[in-house]
C-alpha cells in the first residue's frame, strides 16, 4: 500500500508521494515514542519521584543525541542525493562510512558519561533523593548509545531510498520487546527481581539491541532488496567521512544548542517547581514528543524526496515538496492542538495517575499551553527539511541557536526567584523575576511561534535567491551539494 518507487519520488504527484513516504515514518515514530512512553506509563504507577528521575535524564540523553544526528542525518541526505543521481555504489559507500562516524563519535561521548554519571546528575542540581536513580538510569541508557547510533544511521539509508516501511518494521519489533521487558524488569516477575527505574532502562536497552540486529539483517539482504550493503562498500573512505561530518555537523550543532537549553531549563524547573514541576515538565515533554511525530515523519520523508530531486536536477519540485509538506503539517497540527487542549486532564491522568494535586495541575496547564503552538512547532520541521535536503544544514543550526538561546532561555529564567541561584553546572542566573514554573511553560510556547515565523521568512528569501537551483547544479557537478555553502 505504501510502496513508492524511485521514479515516483522524482516524477509523481508531490503531495501523494510525500504522504506515502511519510506514513510509515509517522507510524515508525509513533512506535518509537510509544517505546519511550512505556517507561513513563509504568513508572507513573511506581511514584512521582520515579517519573521525575527519568524526566531529569531526558535532556541529557537528547543532548548526547546530537552526536547521533551528525552521522544519521548527514548520511541520509548524502545517500538520498546519490540515489537521485543513480549512484548506488556511492550511496553504499556513504552508508558504511556514516555508520563508522556514528560508532566512533558516540563512543567518544558515551564512555565518559557512563563513568561520571553521578557527577553529571549532581551538577544538574538534582534533589539528592532523585540523583541516585537518575544517574543509574542515565548510565544504563548511554552505555549502548553507540549501537543505537549505528542502527539509526542504517535505518536512515532505507529512508533515503524511499523504503520507509523497512524502518517501521524495525521499530515495531523493538517496541514489542520493550512492552514485554519493561513491566517485567520494573516490577519483577518470578525469578526476575523488581528493578524499578533501572529495569525501565534495561528494557529500553534490550529493545535497542533488537532493532539494531533487525536493520542489519535487512541491510544484508534478508527480507529487503531496496537498499543493500555489499562487501565492496566495506572500506574506510576518508573523503566520504569528511563529507558526512561536514553535512551532519551543523545538524548536530542544532540539536546540541537546543538540548543544552533543555538541560538548563530542567534545572530551572527543579528550582521553581520542585518534584511536581519536574514531573509536569516530563509529562509535557513526553506528550509533545508524541505530538510532533507526524511532523518528524514528514521532515524525514521530505529530506529524502528533496535530496533525490536535487540529484535528479529538479529544483522546482524540491521547493514544492517543502511548501506542500509544511502546509499539510500546519493544518494537521491545528487540529491536533485542539484535541490536546480539550483533553489535557485526561491525558495527564492516563500517563501519570499517581501525581500529586500540584503535579497534576501543572501538567494540565503545560499541556494546554503547548497545544496552542503545535502548528508552529510542526511547521518548523518541514521548513528545515527544505534547507537540509539542499545541504544547507547550517541554517538549522542558526535557527535553533536563535530560538532557544535568544528567546526560550531568557524567558525561562524569569521562573526562578530573584534571590535564587540556578544550580545546573553551578551557573548563576539571578536575579530572576519569581514568576514560577509557569514562565518556563510559556517560554517554550513563545519560542516555538517566533522560530517558525522567522524561519518561514528566511525560506521565502532564500528561495527567491535560487537556493534549490544552485543546490541542484552543485549536486550535478559533484555528486552532492556543497555543505559549506550557506
Rosetta blueprint (number, residue, H / E / L):
1 X L
2 X L
3 X L
4 X L
5 X L
6 X H
7 X H
8 X H
9 X H
10 X H
11 X H
12 X L
13 X L
14 X H
15 X H
16 X H
17 X H
18 X H
19 X H
20 X H
21 X H
22 X H
23 X H
24 X H
25 X H
26 X H
27 X H
28 X H
29 X H
30 X H
31 X H
32 X H
33 X H
34 X H
35 X H
36 X H
37 X H
38 X H
39 X H
40 X H
41 X H
42 X H
43 X H
44 X L
45 X L
46 X L
47 X L
48 X H
49 X H
50 X H
51 X H
52 X H
53 X H
54 X H
55 X H
56 X H
57 X H
58 X H
59 X H
60 X H
61 X H
62 X H
63 X H
64 X H
65 X H
66 X H
67 X H
68 X H
69 X H
70 X H
71 X H
72 X H
73 X H
74 X H
75 X H
76 X H
77 X H
78 X H
79 X H
80 X H
81 X H
82 X H
83 X H
84 X H
85 X L
86 X L
87 X L
88 X H
89 X H
90 X H
91 X H
92 X H
93 X H
94 X H
95 X H
96 X H
97 X H
98 X H
99 X H
100 X H
101 X H
102 X H
103 X H
104 X H
105 X H
106 X H
107 X H
108 X H
109 X H
110 X H
111 X H
112 X H
113 X H
114 X H
115 X H
116 X L
117 X H
118 X H
119 X H
120 X H
121 X H
122 X H
123 X H
124 X L
125 X L
126 X L
127 X L
128 X H
129 X H
130 X H
131 X H
132 X H
133 X H
134 X H
135 X H
136 X H
137 X H
138 X H
139 X H
140 X H
141 X H
142 X H
143 X H
144 X L
145 X H
146 X H
147 X H
148 X H
149 X H
150 X H
151 X H
152 X H
153 X H
154 X H
155 X H
156 X H
157 X H
158 X H
159 X H
160 X H
161 X L
162 X L
163 X L
164 X H
165 X H
166 X H
167 X H
168 X H
169 X H
170 X H
171 X H
172 X H
173 X H
174 X H
175 X H
176 X H
177 X H
178 X H
179 X H
180 X H
181 X H
182 X H
183 X H
184 X H
185 X H
186 X H
187 X H
188 X L
189 X E
190 X L
191 X L
192 X E
193 X L
194 X L
195 X L
196 X L
197 X H
198 X H
199 X H
200 X H
201 X H
202 X H
203 X H
204 X H
205 X H
206 X H
207 X H
208 X H
209 X H
210 X H
211 X H
212 X H
213 X H
214 X H
215 X H
216 X H
217 X H
218 X H
219 X H
220 X L
221 X L
222 X L
223 X L
224 X L
225 X L
226 X L
227 X L
228 X L
229 X L
230 X L
231 X H
232 X H
233 X H
234 X L
235 X L
236 X L
237 X L
238 X H
239 X H
240 X H
241 X H
242 X H
243 X H
244 X H
245 X H
246 X H
247 X H
248 X H
249 X H
250 X H
251 X H
252 X H
253 X H
254 X H
255 X H
256 X H
257 X H
258 X H
259 X H
260 X H
261 X H
262 X H
263 X H
264 X H
265 X H
266 X H
267 X H
268 X H
269 X H
270 X H
271 X H
272 X H
273 X H
274 X H
275 X H
276 X H
277 X H
278 X H
279 X H
280 X H
281 X H
282 X H
283 X H
284 X H
285 X H
286 X H
287 X H
288 X H
289 X H
290 X H
291 X H
292 X L
293 X H
294 X H
295 X H
296 X H
297 X H
298 X H
299 X H
300 X H
301 X H
302 X H
303 X H
304 X H
305 X H
306 X H
307 X H
308 X H
309 X H
310 X H
311 X H
312 X L
313 X L
314 X L
315 X H
316 X H
317 X H
318 X H
319 X H
320 X H
321 X H
322 X H
323 X H
324 X H
325 X H
326 X H
327 X H
328 X H
329 X H
330 X H
331 X H
332 X H
333 X H
334 X H
335 X H
336 X H
337 X H
338 X H
339 X H
340 X H
341 X H
342 X H
343 X L
344 X H
345 X H
346 X H
347 X H
348 X H
349 X H
350 X H
351 X H
352 X L
353 X L
354 X L
355 X L
356 X L
357 X H
358 X H
359 X H
360 X H
361 X H
362 X H
363 X H
364 X H
365 X H
366 X H
367 X H
368 X H
369 X H
370 X H
371 X H
372 X L
373 X L
374 X H
375 X H
376 X H
377 X H
378 X H
379 X H
380 X H
381 X H
382 X H
383 X H
384 X H
385 X H
386 X H
387 X H
388 X H
389 X H
390 X L
391 X L
392 X L
393 X L
394 X H
395 X H
396 X H
397 X H
398 X H
399 X H
400 X H
401 X H
402 X H
403 X H
404 X H
405 X H
406 X H
407 X H
408 X H
409 X H
410 X H
411 X H
412 X H
413 X H
414 X L
415 X L
416 X L
417 X L
418 X L
419 X L
420 X L
421 X L
422 X L
423 X L
424 X H
425 X H
426 X H
427 X L
428 X L
429 X L
430 X L
431 X L
432 X L
433 X L
434 X L
435 X L
436 X L
437 X L
438 X H
439 X H
440 X H
441 X H
442 X H
443 X H
444 X H
445 X H
446 X H
447 X H
448 X H
449 X H
450 X H
451 X H
452 X H
453 X H
454 X H
455 X H
456 X H
457 X H
458 X H
459 X H
460 X H
461 X H
462 X H
463 X H
464 X H
465 X L
466 X L
467 X H
468 X H
469 X H
470 X H
471 X H
472 X H
473 X H
474 X H
475 X H
476 X H
477 X H
478 X H
479 X L
480 X L
481 X L
482 X L
483 X L
484 X L
485 X L
486 X L
